[in-house]
Amino acid sequence: MTIRSALRAEARRRDEADPLTKYAREYITDGAIHLNGNSLGPPRASLTGALDRVVSDQWAPRQVQGWFREGWLDLPRTIGDKLATLLGAAPGQVVVAGETTSTTLFNALIAACRLRPTRPVLLIEAESFPTDLYIAASVARLLDRELIVRSRDGFDAYLARHGARVAAALAAPVDFRTGARRDIGPTTARCQAAGALSVWDLSHAAGVLPVDLDAHQVDLAIGCGYKYLGGGPGAPAYLYVPARLQPLLDLPLTGWHGHARMFAMTAEFEPAPGIDRARTGTPPVLSLIALDHALDPLVEVGIEALHRRGRELGEFFLECLAERAPDLAGRLASPRDPDRRGGHLALRIPEAEPVEAALAAAGVHVDSRPPDLIRLAFAPLYVTHEQVWHAVDALDHAVKGAR
Ligand SMILES: *Cc1c(COP(=O)(O)O)cnc(C)c1O
């Protein structure tokens, strides 16, 4: 048996031995291999039926009464509670208001700064996702604070040295380029010791990595619904506010759905008690239904098992790569230690864009980030070991073809 076929047999053995493999059949993949679940994953086949039921059995017969009689009005909170189980948060602390990640971050950062009115600095990691850098810069301008941008170690060093100047510090548990992890616990503890608010962007971690928000006593967290959570293109974002901060939080986006008595229609804003104060206006129900539907299998499996499976798939990818294309294995831009990574890996390949296109033509979806990164994500429920084996084959071909 060649190494190639031995690896394939091993892939099949691992898939057969893992009860999570059966979930892959639930997703519409049309024979393609989706290694871009950190960007947008495939839908579950039952989504069309779920949406059709809302349109045909709820919206059409009930019309506006659907808000009250079908639970639409509560979706931001009921979906938030479902999502909370994946984030290590007790109920009543996560809301899906129907905003984008960017507006949710804006809301969170301003509220964080308002809790520390006399502190001059807003601290952010240099490796942050672009929108995080842009929003943080805008918030700093708006509130007349100084934006301090520091890369990985410099961020911690700044907190240690000048923490008393920091109102809020924004970081991500997974670097969106390399997949490198930043541990939530120690950085949050550093913020706490300095009296600064810790704000986490979980977009690249939720659904694939335990984040244990309550256990780490995180102050605020946000993230998007369309990456590993699978809520579909443009799925709404979520906001975590721990119970201890809810009564104090003065959010800048004060829509009528966040009012203590929404239907009293008063002229003065009075924030709702609890997480409901973080709601804004009428939420996008169809998008919320799609996100709710996507969360079901993730919640059923649980974050520990999701993490275990994603990690095994990533390790199998690297094992296959080391055997089949050792030169490519040497181009890993991510930490080799799986404990130091999130759900994706990045390879430095100078021909990243044509390689991405060649892979897509071969039915393997990855993504490239300029100038030379190929990112491959190992979403736990719709990627199999056998697909990973295929992907390594296709990647080897694509890189050779691009040279
Ligand atoms: C994907 C991502 C975003 C995206 O923001 P949108 O408003 O949803 O476009 C923001 N932050 C991080 C860390 C991300 O990974």
The ligand as a Tripos MOL2 file, in Angstrom:
@<TRIPOS>MOLECULE
LIG
   15    15     1     0     0
SMALL
NO_CHARGES

@<TRIPOS>ATOM
      1 C1        -15.4310   38.4830   10.3710 C.3       1 LIG1
      2 C2        -15.0460   39.4300   11.4310 C.ar      1 LIG1
      3 C3        -15.6970   40.6710   11.5470 C.ar      1 LIG1
      4 C4        -16.7470   41.0690   10.5260 C.3       1 LIG1
      5 O1        -17.5100   42.2030   10.7870 O.3       1 LIG1
      6 P1        -18.9010   42.3870    9.9990 P.3       1 LIG1
      7 O2        -19.4740   43.6490   10.5230 O.co2     1 LIG1
      8 O3        -19.7220   41.1800   10.2900 O.co2     1 LIG1
      9 O4        -18.5750   42.4430    8.5460 O.co2     1 LIG1
     10 C5        -15.3200   41.4910   12.5970 C.ar      1 LIG1
     11 N1        -14.3400   41.1320   13.4660 N.ar      1 LIG1
     12 C6        -13.6950   39.9360   13.3570 C.ar      1 LIG1
     13 C7        -12.6230   39.5400   14.3450 C.3       1 LIG1
     14 C8        -14.0230   39.0530   12.3340 C.ar      1 LIG1
     15 O5        -13.3820   37.8780   12.2320 O.3       1 LIG1
@<TRIPOS>BOND
     1     1     2 1
     2     2     3 ar
     3     2    14 ar
     4     3     4 1
     5     3    10 ar
     6     4     5 1
     7     5     6 1
     8     6     7 2
     9     6     8 1
    10     6     9 1
    11    10    11 ar
    12    11    12 ar
    13    12    13 1
    14    12    14 ar
    15    14    15 1
@<TRIPOS>SUBSTRUCTURE
     1 LIG1         1 GROUP 0 **** ****
